[in-house]
Amino acid sequence: MSYLDLHRRMAAGIEAETDKALGLLGPSAPAVRTAVSALLADRTFTYPLSVLPLLVHAAETGDPEPALPLAVVHQLWWTSACCLDDLADSQGAYTAGDLDDSEALLATVIAGTPLPLLVVGSDSVPEALRGTLAAEIVRCWVDATEGQLRDLAGQAEGATRDSVTEVYLGKSGAPFGMVTAMAATLAGADATRVGRWRRFGEVFGILWQLFNDQDDILTGRNEDLRNGTVTYLLACALDDGAAPVPAGRITALHTAAQGSADARTELTGVLLDAGVLRRFEADVDAFRGQAHRLLDELGGHEGYVPALRDLVDRASQVLLRPAARPETVSAARPETVSTGG
């Protein structure tokens, strides 16, 4: 069974649980429900990673179904985070379906925190665990926001692979660590196992972000270059001896790339240098090894742990090729994972 197989099996349950969550907004907030529903309908994700908490719960107990509320929390969190990112980049021109940017912002606030808190405080969750799961949501937002703020303030000059990893650990590791820890808690795991599941989610989140960085180049969106984001691949290029040009030239191109298509093209060529990609691939392999070792330590139900391993391997694919250019790389890629639920 792959994670996609599980999603096909549980998709109707996730949809029903989402409708139930929207009902928690109550009869006095019809406009809020309409706006959040529109946001969820507009923000669809290519890869259904909302099954991750289902897989963790099933690895602990053999049953994914009790974690359906956490699949909804995951989807709400990522919908909110991605919409906030789009709103920040849109300069007032963002829309989500029929929502304008102001309506989308209000819906995003509700979808990101109040509604997930309502879900974990509902009858779908045992009363004794509601406070613990609510604290996970709050903790995640703090850690992820810290990572995102560091990302926004990041400078290419002086960036290292370790410094970028710390950023990724917040902005992507925190939300995945949240849902894996929540699923383990809901499954009745002890504190040690919950901590290991959290770490697994954090490492998976780093792998996830590394894939997403590749996808930005492969699709030709180049949002990272346009926004001046300091990516892990850029940090690999800045390491001594990895790239074919000096670090000073790379940082100059990184600055110019925000407004220059020529600079973006030249910098992309540097990032796709064979030496840079070798360093990048070696580190991806190291993160994948960490994730697999954590799964080895955790063990679990034999019907579901292999699906988690499969998910790690899909997230760990290095799809970039030396000397390729975004406009010449086929968009038809092996099925893998991408940001979101």
VOBA-1610 file (N, C-alpha, C; in pm, whole numbers, padded with zeros to 5 digits, always signed):
BEGIN
Met+00083-00119+00000Met+00000+00000+00000Met+00087+00124+00000Ser+00055+00220-00086Ser+00124+00348-00087Ser+00037+00452-00017Tyr+00093+00570+00006Tyr+00013+00675+00068Tyr-00103+00713-00021Leu-00087+00700-00152Leu-00196+00730-00245Leu-00309+00628-00232Asp-00274+00501-00211Asp-00375+00399-00189Asp-00458+00432-00066Leu-00390+00472+00040Leu-00462+00507+00163Leu-00551+00628+00140His-00503+00726+00065His-00586+00843+00039His-00712+00806-00038Arg-00697+00720-00138Arg-00816+00678-00214Arg-00917+00609-00122Arg-00866+00533-00028Arg-00952+00462+00066Arg-01020+00556+00165Met-00949+00664+00203Met-00998+00751+00311Met-01051+00885+00262Ala-01049+00910+00131Ala-01086+01042+00079Ala-01227+01083+00120Ala-01321+00991+00111Ala-01459+01025+00148Ala-01468+01060+00296Gly-01393+00988+00379Gly-01393+01016+00521Gly-01333+01152+00553Ile-01224+01188+00482Ile-01163+01320+00501Ile-01259+01430+00461Glu-01330+01409+00350Glu-01427+01510+00304Glu-01540+01526+00405Ala-01590+01414+00456Ala-01698+01422+00556Ala-01650+01490+00683Glu-01527+01461+00724Glu-01473+01524+00844Glu-01450+01674+00823Thr-01416+01714+00700Thr-01401+01856+00669Thr-01534+01928+00680Asp-01639+01867+00626Asp-01773+01926+00638Asp-01814+01937+00786Lys-01780+01836+00862Lys-01810+01840+01006Lys-01735+01954+01074Ala-01609+01973+01034Ala-01529+02082+01091Ala-01589+02218+01058Leu-01632+02237+00934Leu-01694+02363+00895Leu-01820+02389+00976Gly-01892+02282+01011Gly-02011+02296+01092Gly-01983+02347+01231Leu-01858+02329+01278Leu-01821+02378+01410Leu-01818+02530+01419Leu-01818+02596+01303Leu-01820+02743+01303Leu-01954+02798+01353Gly-02058+02714+01349Gly-02185+02750+01409Gly-02279+02827+01318Pro-02406+02829+01355Pro-02509+02894+01271Pro-02499+03046+01265Ser-02426+03105+01359Ser-02415+03251+01362Ser-02306+03304+01271Ala-02234+03215+01201Ala-02123+03260+01116Ala-02133+03203+00975Pro-02245+03226+00905Pro-02259+03171+00769Pro-02160+03232+00671Ala-02129+03360+00686Ala-02034+03424+00594Ala-01894+03367+00615Val-01859+03338+00739Val-01727+03280+00767Val-01718+03141+00705Arg-01823+03062+00722Arg-01821+02928+00663Arg-01810+02934+00512Thr-01885+03026+00450Thr-01879+03040+00304Thr-01739+03079+00258Ala-01676+03171+00330Ala-01542+03217+00291Ala-01438+03107+00309Val-01442+03036+00421Val-01345+02929+00443Val-01367+02816+00342Ser-01493+02785+00313Ser-01522+02682+00212Ser-01466+02722+00077Ala-01481+02850+00041Ala-01427+02897-00086Ala-01276+02888-00089Leu-01213+02919+00024Leu-01067+02910+00032Leu-01021+02765+00013Leu-01088+02672+00078Leu-01051+02531+00066Leu-01074+02479-00075Ala-01181+02525-00138Ala-01210+02481-00274Ala-01109+02536-00373Asp-01062+02658-00348Asp-00966+02721-00440Asp-00826+02665-00424Arg-00790+02630-00301Arg-00654+02582-00273Arg-00653+02430-00272Thr-00632+02372-00388Thr-00621+02227-00397Thr-00473+02189-00408Phe-00439+02072-00354Phe-00300+02029-00350Phe-00280+01909-00441Thr-00168+01910-00510Thr-00138+01805-00606Thr-00120+01670-00538Tyr-00063+01670-00420Tyr-00028+01546-00352Tyr-00098+01540-00216Pro-00171+01435-00189Pro-00259+01429-00070Pro-00187+01390+00058Leu-00106+01480+00108Leu-00031+01449+00230Leu-00113+01464+00356Ser-00241+01495+00342Ser-00328+01494+00459Ser-00339+01354+00518Val-00292+01252+00446Val-00295+01115+00500Val-00179+01088+00596Leu-00084+01180+00609Leu+00031+01153+00696Leu-00010+01122+00840Pro-00097+01202+00903Pro-00137+01163+01039Pro-00214+01031+01043Leu-00286+00998+00936Leu-00355+00870+00931Leu-00253+00755+00931Leu-00145+00772+00855Leu-00042+00669+00849Leu+00027+00651+00984Val+00056+00761+01052Val+00123+00752+01182Val+00032+00683+01283His-00095+00724+01288His-00188+00661+01382His-00203+00513+01351Ala-00210+00479+01222Ala-00224+00339+01183Ala-00098+00259+01211Ala+00018+00323+01199Ala+00143+00254+01234Ala+00145+00218+01382Glu+00083+00301+01465Glu+00077+00275+01608Glu-00032+00175+01645Thr-00145+00180+01576Thr-00263+00104+01620Thr-00319+00007+01517Gly-00281+00023+01391Gly-00341-00057+01285Gly-00467+00004+01227Asp-00510+00120+01280Asp-00636+00182+01236Asp-00612+00330+01205Pro-00631+00373+01080Pro-00610+00515+01048Pro-00730+00603+01080Glu-00848+00546+01089Glu-00972+00626+01091Glu-00982+00724+01207Pro-00940+00690+01330Pro-00953+00788+01438Pro-00875+00917+01415Ala-00778+00916+01324Ala-00698+01036+01299Ala-00756+01124+01189Leu-00876+01093+01142Leu-00937+01177+01038Leu-00945+01325+01077Pro-00979+01360+01202Pro-00979+01503+01238Pro-00842+01568+01219Leu-00735+01491+01239Leu-00600+01547+01223Leu-00565+01566+01076Ala-00622+01483+00989Ala-00605+01505+00846Ala-00666+01639+00806Val-00779+01673+00868Val-00843+01802+00841Val-00759+01917+00897Val-00703+01899+01017Val-00614+02000+01075Val-00496+02026+00983His-00436+01918+00933His-00323+01931+00841His-00362+02013+00718Gln-00476+01978+00659Gln-00519+02047+00537Gln-00552+02193+00563Leu-00617+02221+00675Leu-00647+02359+00710Leu-00519+02439+00732Trp-00422+02379+00803Trp-00298+02451+00832Trp-00227+02488+00704Trp-00209+02391+00615Trp-00135+02418+00491Trp-00211+02510+00397Thr-00344+02500+00395Thr-00422+02594+00315Thr-00397+02736+00363Ser-00402+02754+00494Ser-00379+02887+00551Ser-00238+02936+00523Ala-00138+02851+00546Ala+00001+02893+00528Ala+00030+02930+00382Cys-00018+02848+00290Cys+00008+02876+00148Cys-00064+03002+00101Cys-00186+03023+00151Cys-00259+03144+00112Cys-00194+03269+00171Leu-00145+03259+00294Leu-00072+03373+00351Leu+00050+03406+00267Asp+00120+03303+00222Asp+00237+03324+00137Asp+00197+03391+00006Asp+00089+03345-00054Asp+00043+03406-00180Asp-00003+03550-00159Leu-00070+03574-00048Leu-00114+03711-00018Leu+00006+03804-00001Ala+00110+03755+00064Ala+00229+03837+00084Ala+00296+03872-00047Asp+00290+03779-00144Asp+00357+03800-00273Asp+00271+03876-00375Ser+00140+03890-00345Ser+00048+03941-00448Ser+00042+04092-00457Gln+00086+04162-00351Gln+00079+04308-00346Gln-00064+04359-00372Gly-00160+04292-00304Gly-00299+04337-00311Gly-00377+04285-00429Ala-00320+04197-00509Ala-00390+04149-00628Ala-00435+04004-00614Tyr-00434+03949-00492Tyr-00465+03808-00472Tyr-00616+03785-00469Thr-00661+03678-00531Thr-00799+03633-00520Thr-00801+03483-00497Ala-00905+03436-00432Ala-00926+03293-00411Ala-01070+03264-00447Gly-01092+03212-00567Gly-01227+03194-00614Gly-01295+03330-00627Asp-01407+03345-00559Asp-01478+03473-00562Asp-01435+03567-00449Leu-01337+03526-00370Leu-01291+03609-00259Leu-01186+03708-00306Asp-01197+03834-00264Asp-01089+03928-00291Asp-00982+03912-00184Asp-00877+03993-00193Asp-00766+03971-00101Asp-00804+03993+00045Ser-00892+04088+00074Ser-00933+04112+00213Ser-01015+03995+00266Glu-01108+03946+00184Glu-01190+03832+00226Glu-01104+03706+00242Ala-01010+03689+00150Ala-00922+03572+00157Ala-00836+03577+00283Leu-00788+03697+00320Leu-00706+03710+00440Leu-00787+03672+00565Leu-00910+03720+00574Leu-00993+03685+00690Leu-01021+03535+00695Ala-01051+03476+00580Ala-01076+03332+00575Ala-00951+03254+00612Thr-00835+03305+00571Thr-00709+03240+00600Thr-00681+03238+00750Val-00710+03347+00817Val-00690+03354+00963Val-00776+03250+01033Ile-00903+03239+00994Ile-00993+03142+01056Ile-00948+03000+01027Ala-00910+02974+00902Ala-00872+02838+00862Ala-00743+02792+00930Gly-00656+02886+00962Gly-00526+02849+01014Gly-00523+02817+01161Thr-00600+02890+01243Thr-00589+02870+01387Thr-00724+02842+01456Pro-00822+02932+01449Pro-00946+02903+01524Pro-01014+02773+01483Leu-01024+02745+01353Leu-01094+02624+01312Leu-01019+02497+01351Pro-00886+02487+01331Pro-00815+02370+01383Pro-00831+02352+01534Leu-00834+02464+01609Leu-00854+02453+01753Leu-00994+02402+01786Leu-01091+02443+01707Leu-01227+02390+01726Leu-01231+02240+01697Val-01157+02197+01596Val-01157+02055+01559Val-01102+01971+01674Val-00984+02010+01727Val-00924+01927+01834Val-00996+01946+01967Gly-01083+02044+01977Gly-01163+02062+02097Gly-01302+02003+02087Ser-01329+01933+01976Ser-01462+01879+01951Ser-01477+01738+02006Asp-01597+01682+01990Asp-01624+01547+02036Asp-01548+01441+01956Ser-01486+01481+01844Ser-01408+01385+01764Ser-01278+01345+01833Val-01240+01419+01937Val-01114+01396+02009Val-01145+01367+02155Pro-01082+01265+02215Pro-01104+01240+02358Pro-01074+01364+02442Glu-01159+01389+02538Glu-01150+01511+02618Glu-01013+01526+02684Ala-00955+01416+02728Ala-00827+01423+02800Ala-00713+01469+02712Leu-00728+01459+02579Leu-00619+01495+02487Leu-00638+01632+02422Arg-00751+01695+02443Arg-00782+01817+02368Arg-00683+01929+02398Gly-00647+01948+02523Gly-00553+02054+02558Gly-00415+02030+02499Thr-00371+01905+02501Thr-00239+01871+02447Thr-00234+01897+02297Leu-00339+01857+02226Leu-00341+01876+02081Leu-00354+02024+02045Ala-00431+02098+02123Ala-00442+02242+02099Ala-00307+02310+02117Ala-00231+02268+02219Ala-00098+02326+02243Ala-00005+02297+02126Glu-00020+02181+02062Glu+00062+02149+01945Glu+00037+02248+01831Ile-00088+02285+01810Ile-00122+02380+01703Ile-00059+02515+01731Val-00069+02562+01854Val-00011+02692+01890Val+00141+02687+01875Arg+00201+02582+01926Arg+00347+02567+01915Arg+00391+02567+01769Cys+00318+02496+01687Cys+00353+02489+01545Cys+00352+02626+01481Trp+00248+02705+01507Trp+00241+02838+01445Trp+00358+02927+01489Val+00395+02916+01615Val+00508+02997+01662Val+00637+02954+01592Asp+00663+02823+01589Asp+00787+02773+01529Asp+00791+02797+01379Ala+00678+02775+01313Ala+00674+02794+01168Ala+00688+02941+01131Thr+00628+03029+01211Thr+00640+03172+01185Thr+00783+03219+01208Glu+00847+03165+01310Glu+00988+03197+01332Glu+01071+03158+01209Gly+01047+03038+01157Gly+01119+02994+01038Gly+01090+03081+00918Gln+00963+03120+00901Gln+00927+03203+00786Gln+00989+03343+00797Leu+00990+03398+00917Leu+01051+03530+00936Leu+01202+03525+00908Arg+01267+03419+00953Arg+01409+03403+00921Arg+01430+03388+00770Asp+01337+03320+00706Asp+01344+03303+00562Asp+01334+03438+00491Leu+01239+03520+00535Leu+01219+03652+00475Leu+01340+03743+00495Ala+01406+03726+00609Ala+01521+03812+00641Ala+01653+03754+00591Gly+01648+03635+00530Gly+01771+03567+00491Gly+01852+03643+00387Gln+01983+03637+00401Gln+02075+03700+00307Gln+02165+03593+00248Ala+02188+03600+00118Ala+02274+03501+00053Ala+02416+03506+00109Glu+02464+03627+00132Glu+02600+03640+00184Glu+02609+03581+00324Gly+02695+03484+00340Gly+02712+03419+00469Gly+02619+03301+00494Ala+02530+03273+00399Ala+02438+03160+00417Ala+02513+03028+00409Thr+02475+02934+00492Thr+02534+02800+00492Thr+02423+02697+00485Arg+02462+02573+00459Arg+02362+02466+00457Arg+02299+02450+00595Asp+02378+02466+00700Asp+02323+02454+00835Asp+02224+02566+00866Ser+02255+02688+00824Ser+02164+02799+00853Ser+02032+02783+00779Val+02038+02733+00656Val+01914+02711+00580Val+01835+02594+00640Thr+01904+02492+00687Thr+01835+02380+00751Thr+01755+02427+00871Glu+01811+02518+00949Glu+01739+02572+01065Glu+01611+02643+01022Val+01618+02717+00912Val+01500+02785+00860Val+01395+02682+00816Tyr+01439+02581+00742Tyr+01348+02479+00693Tyr+01285+02399+00807Leu+01363+02379+00913Leu+01313+02306+01029Leu+01193+02378+01090Gly+01190+02510+01080Gly+01076+02584+01128Gly+00962+02586+01029Lys+00987+02640+00911Lys+00875+02669+00821Lys+00811+02545+00760Ser+00885+02435+00746Ser+00826+02311+00696Ser+00833+02198+00798Gly+00940+02191+00875Gly+00951+02085+00974Gly+00847+02096+01083Ala+00817+02217+01128Ala+00722+02235+01239Ala+00583+02182+01207Pro+00523+02216+01091Pro+00388+02164+01065Pro+00381+02013+01048Phe+00483+01953+00987Phe+00482+01808+00975Phe+00511+01742+01110Gly+00600+01802+01188Gly+00623+01752+01323Gly+00499+01763+01409Met+00420+01868+01387Met+00295+01886+01461Met+00201+01769+01436Val+00173+01738+01308Val+00070+01636+01281Val+00118+01496+01315Thr+00248+01468+01302Thr+00295+01335+01340Thr+00292+01318+01492Ala+00330+01423+01566Ala+00322+01416+01712Ala+00177+01406+01759Met+00088+01481+01697Met-00054+01476+01733Met-00112+01338+01708Ala-00076+01278+01594Ala-00129+01146+01561Ala-00079+01041+01659Ala+00048+01051+01696Ala+00103+00956+01794Ala+00037+00974+01930Thr+00013+01099+01969Thr-00055+01127+02097Thr-00196+01069+02095Leu-00267+01092+01987Leu-00404+01041+01974Leu-00406+00888+01979Ala-00298+00826+01930Ala-00289+00680+01929Ala-00250+00623+02065Gly-00218+00708+02162Gly-00184+00661+02295Gly-00037+00631+02314Ala+00050+00681+02224Ala+00194+00655+02236Ala+00250+00728+02359Asp+00358+00672+02415Asp+00421+00738+02529Asp+00504+00857+02482Ala+00556+00932+02578Ala+00626+01057+02546Ala+00748+01034+02457Thr+00820+00924+02480Thr+00939+00896+02400Thr+00901+00872+02255Arg+00797+00793+02232Arg+00754+00765+02095Arg+00697+00891+02029Val+00622+00970+02104Val+00570+01095+02048Val+00686+01184+02003Gly+00791+01191+02084Gly+00907+01272+02048Gly+00974+01221+01922Arg+00983+01090+01906Arg+01045+01033+01785Arg+00957+01058+01663Trp+00826+01046+01680Trp+00738+01076+01568Trp+00747+01223+01529Arg+00759+01309+01629Arg+00776+01451+01599Arg+00903+01474+01517Arg+01011+01410+01560Arg+01138+01427+01487Arg+01125+01372+01346Phe+01057+01260+01331Phe+01035+01207+01196Phe+00963+01310+01110Gly+00857+01370+01164Gly+00785+01472+01089Gly+00871+01591+01052Glu+00958+01631+01144Glu+01047+01744+01117Glu+01144+01713+01003Val+01203+01593+01007Val+01296+01555+00900Val+01222+01542+00767Phe+01103+01483+00773Phe+01024+01473+00651Phe+00993+01612+00596Gly+00964+01707+00685Gly+00936+01843+00641Gly+01054+01908+00570Ile+01175+01878+00616Ile+01294+01929+00548Ile+01303+01869+00408Leu+01284+01736+00399Leu+01286+01671+00268Leu+01179+01730+00176Trp+01065+01756+00232Trp+00953+01814+00159Trp+00991+01949+00099Gln+01055+02032+00181Gln+01096+02164+00133Gln+01203+02153+00026Leu+01293+02057+00040Leu+01396+02037-00063Leu+01333+01996-00195Phe+01228+01913-00188Phe+01157+01880-00311Phe+01090+02005-00369Asn+01026+02082-00283Asn+00953+02199-00331Asn+01048+02299-00397Asp+01168+02311-00344Asp+01268+02399-00406Asp+01300+02351-00548Gln+01310+02220-00565Gln+01336+02166-00699Gln+01218+02194-00792Asp+01098+02175-00739Asp+00978+02193-00821Asp+00968+02335-00873Asp+01012+02431-00794Asp+01008+02571-00835Asp+01094+02594-00959Ile+01206+02524-00968Ile+01294+02535-01085Ile+01237+02455-01202Leu+01193+02333-01174Leu+01145+02245-01280Leu+01024+02300-01353Thr+00936+02368-01281Thr+00816+02424-01342Thr+00842+02557-01412Gly+00960+02615-01388Gly+00990+02746-01446Gly+00924+02862-01374Arg+00861+02835-01255Arg+00801+02946-01181Arg+00907+03043-01131Asn+01017+02988-01080Asn+01129+03069-01030Asn+01087+03169-00922Glu+00990+03129-00840Glu+00944+03219-00735Glu+01053+03246-00632Asp+01135+03145-00604Asp+01242+03164-00506Asp+01342+03268-00555Leu+01376+03264-00684Leu+01471+03361-00738Leu+01408+03500-00745Arg+01282+03506-00780Arg+01213+03636-00788Arg+01198+03701-00650Asn+01182+03616-00549Asn+01159+03667-00413Asn+01288+03684-00332Gly+01401+03643-00389Gly+01526+03654-00316Gly+01541+03554-00204Thr+01471+03440-00216Thr+01478+03337-00112Thr+01614+03269-00112Val+01666+03246+00007Val+01792+03173+00021Val+01757+03025+00038Thr+01770+02948-00068Thr+01735+02807-00066Thr+01854+02721-00026Tyr+01825+02596+00003Tyr+01932+02501+00036Tyr+02023+02480-00084Leu+01966+02476-00203Leu+02047+02458-00323Leu+02142+02576-00342Leu+02094+02697-00312Leu+02182+02813-00319Leu+02296+02801-00218Ala+02264+02753-00098Ala+02368+02735+00004Ala+02471+02632-00041Cys+02426+02528-00111Cys+02520+02430-00167Cys+02613+02496-00267Ala+02559+02585-00349Ala+02641+02655-00448Ala+02742+02747-00383Leu+02707+02803-00266Leu+02796+02896-00198Leu+02908+02826-00121Asp+02894+02696-00101Asp+03000+02622-00033Asp+03128+02624-00116Asp+03240+02632-00048Asp+03369+02641-00118Asp+03388+02525-00215Gly+03418+02561-00337Gly+03455+02462-00436Gly+03340+02391-00504Ala+03215+02413-00463Ala+03104+02339-00523Ala+03065+02398-00659Ala+03061+02531-00669Ala+03014+02597-00791Ala+03131+02637-00880Pro+03103+02658-01009Pro+03210+02694-01103Pro+03244+02843-01101Val+03174+02923-01019Val+03200+03067-01012Val+03219+03105-00865Pro+03284+03218-00837Pro+03307+03258-00697Pro+03176+03290-00624Ala+03182+03280-00492Ala+03064+03308-00410Ala+03015+03450-00431Gly+03107+03545-00451Gly+03066+03684-00471Gly+02981+03701-00596Arg+03014+03627-00700Arg+02933+03633-00822Arg+02794+03573-00798Ile+02788+03466-00719Ile+02659+03403-00690Ile+02568+03497-00611Thr+02625+03564-00509Thr+02541+03655-00430Thr+02497+03776-00512Ala+02583+03822-00603Ala+02544+03933-00690Ala+02431+03891-00783Leu+02441+03773-00839Leu+02335+03722-00926Leu+02206+03702-00847His+02218+03656-00723His+02100+03634-00640His+02025+03764-00616Thr+02098+03871-00594Thr+02035+04003-00577Thr+01971+04050-00707Ala+02044+04036-00817Ala+01993+04083-00946Ala+01876+04001-00997Ala+01869+03873-00958Ala+01767+03783-01010Ala+01626+03825-00974Gln+01611+03905-00870Gln+01477+03948-00830Gln+01411+04035-00936Gly+01493+04101-01019Gly+01434+04186-01121Gly+01484+04161-01261Ser+01569+04062-01279Ser+01632+04040-01409Ser+01617+03895-01454Ala+01553+03876-01569Ala+01540+03741-01625Ala+01676+03685-01664Asp+01765+03770-01714Asp+01899+03723-01752Asp+01975+03673-01629Ala+01965+03746-01519Ala+02033+03703-01397Ala+01974+03572-01346Arg+01841+03556-01357Arg+01779+03431-01314Arg+01828+03314-01398Thr+01841+03336-01527Thr+01889+03230-01615Thr+02032+03192-01581Glu+02118+03292-01561Glu+02257+03263-01529Glu+02269+03193-01394Leu+02195+03242-01294Leu+02202+03182-01162Leu+02148+03039-01164Thr+02042+03015-01241Thr+01989+02879-01252Thr+02095+02785-01308Gly+02171+02834-01407Gly+02279+02753-01461Gly+02383+02717-01356Val+02412+02811-01266Val+02507+02784-01158Val+02449+02679-01062Leu+02321+02694-01028Leu+02258+02602-00934Leu+02249+02461-00991Leu+02243+02451-01123Leu+02233+02320-01187Leu+02369+02267-01231Asp+02475+02327-01181Asp+02608+02273-01208Asp+02622+02135-01143Ala+02696+02047-01208Ala+02707+01909-01160Ala+02763+01902-01018Gly+02864+01985-00987Gly+02923+01983-00854Gly+02825+02027-00746Val+02744+02127-00777Val+02644+02175-00682Val+02540+02067-00658Leu+02494+02004-00766Leu+02391+01902-00752Leu+02442+01778-00679Arg+02570+01746-00695Arg+02625+01633-00621Arg+02618+01659-00470Arg+02652+01781-00431Arg+02647+01816-00289Arg+02502+01814-00239Phe+02413+01867-00320Phe+02271+01869-00286Phe+02218+01727-00270Glu+02249+01641-00366Glu+02199+01503-00362Glu+02255+01427-00242Ala+02379+01449-00210Ala+02438+01381-00094Ala+02365+01420+00035Asp+02327+01547+00046Asp+02257+01591+00167Asp+02114+01539+00169Val+02048+01535+00053Val+01914+01476+00047Val+01920+01331+00093Asp+02021+01258+00047Asp+02039+01119+00089Asp+02057+01109+00240Ala+02130+01205+00298Ala+02153+01203+00442Ala+02023+01226+00519Phe+01941+01321+00474Phe+01812+01344+00540Phe+01720+01223+00523Arg+01722+01163+00406Arg+01641+01043+00385Arg+01687+00932+00480Gly+01817+00917+00497Gly+01869+00818+00590Gly+01821+00842+00732Gln+01819+00970+00774Gln+01767+01002+00907Gln+01623+00958+00923Ala+01541+00987+00821Ala+01399+00951+00828Ala+01382+00800+00836His+01457+00726+00758His+01445+00581+00760His+01493+00523+00893Arg+01599+00580+00950Arg+01647+00531+01079Arg+01543+00554+01188Leu+01474+00666+01183Leu+01368+00693+01280Leu+01255+00591+01265Leu+01220+00558+01142Leu+01117+00457+01121Leu+01164+00321+01169Asp+01294+00291+01154Asp+01349+00166+01206Asp+01332+00160+01359Glu+01362+00271+01425Glu+01351+00276+01571Glu+01206+00263+01617Leu+01116+00325+01541Leu+00977+00328+01582Leu+00905+00196+01555Gly+00936+00132+01442Gly+00864+00011+01407Gly+00716+00041+01389Gly+00631-00057+01415Gly+00488-00033+01404Gly+00418-00137+01319His+00295-00110+01288His+00210-00203+01215His+00264-00226+01075Glu+00283-00354+01042Glu+00348-00389+00915Glu+00266-00350+00792Gly+00138-00321+00810Gly+00057-00279+00697Gly+00075-00133+00660Tyr+00137-00053+00750Tyr+00142+00091+00728Tyr+00282+00151+00729Val+00375+00092+00803Val+00511+00145+00804Val+00573+00145+00664Pro+00552+00041+00582Pro+00607+00047+00445Pro+00555+00165+00364Ala+00431+00207+00389Ala+00377+00323+00318Ala+00448+00450+00361Leu+00486+00459+00488Leu+00564+00573+00534Leu+00703+00574+00470Arg+00764+00457+00458Arg+00894+00449+00391Arg+00883+00491+00245Asp+00777+00446+00181Asp+00754+00483+00041Asp+00738+00635+00027Leu+00666+00695+00121Leu+00646+00839+00118Leu+00778+00913+00134Val+00863+00866+00225Val+00996+00926+00242Val+01075+00918+00112Asp+01073+00802+00048Asp+01150+00785-00076Asp+01098+00875-00188Arg+00967+00891-00196Arg+00911+00979-00298Arg+00952+01125-00273Ala+00954+01164-00146Ala+00993+01300-00112Ala+01141+01325-00132Ser+01219+01217-00141Ser+01365+01229-00147Ser+01420+01223-00288Gln+01335+01219-00388Gln+01384+01213-00524Gln+01457+01343-00562Val+01570+01330-00625Val+01640+01445-00681Val+01609+01445-00831Leu+01528+01540-00872Leu+01478+01545-01009Leu+01555+01642-01098Leu+01633+01730-01036Leu+01714+01824-01114Leu+01828+01750-01182Arg+01865+01797-01299Arg+01974+01737-01374Arg+02077+01843-01410Pro+02205+01808-01415Pro+02309+01906-01445Pro+02286+01976-01578Ala+02312+02108-01576Ala+02314+02192-01696Ala+02178+02207-01761Ala+02071+02155-01698Ala+01938+02174-01756Ala+01893+02318-01735Arg+01798+02359-01811Arg+01736+02491-01796Arg+01588+02470-01771Pro+01524+02557-01690Pro+01384+02537-01657Pro+01295+02520-01779Glu+01325+02596-01887Glu+01238+02590-02003Glu+01256+02463-02084Thr+01360+02385-02056Thr+01381+02264-02133Thr+01355+02138-02053Val+01321+02153-01924Val+01295+02036-01841Val+01149+02001-01852Ser+01118+01875-01880Ser+00980+01833-01896Ser+00906+01846-01765Ala+00781+01890-01773Ala+00698+01900-01653Ala+00643+01764-01613Ala+00657+01664-01700Ala+00609+01530-01667Ala+00713+01461-01581Arg+00689+01460-01450Arg+00786+01407-01356Arg+00729+01286-01285Pro+00812+01202-01228Pro+00760+01090-01150Pro+00671+01140-01038Glu+00572+01062-01003Glu+00479+01103-00898Glu+00555+01112-00768Thr+00544+01228-00704Thr+00616+01251-00580Thr+00535+01344-00493Val+00598+01425-00413Val+00522+01509-00322Val+00552+01655-00346Ser+00460+01743-00308Ser+00478+01885-00326Ser+00410+01957-00211Thr+00443+02083-00193Thr+00397+02155-00074Thr+00245+02153-00064Gly+00198+02126+00054Gly+00057+02129+00081Gly+00004+01996+00125Gly-00125+01985+00137Gly-00189+01864+00185Gly-00242+01787+00074
//
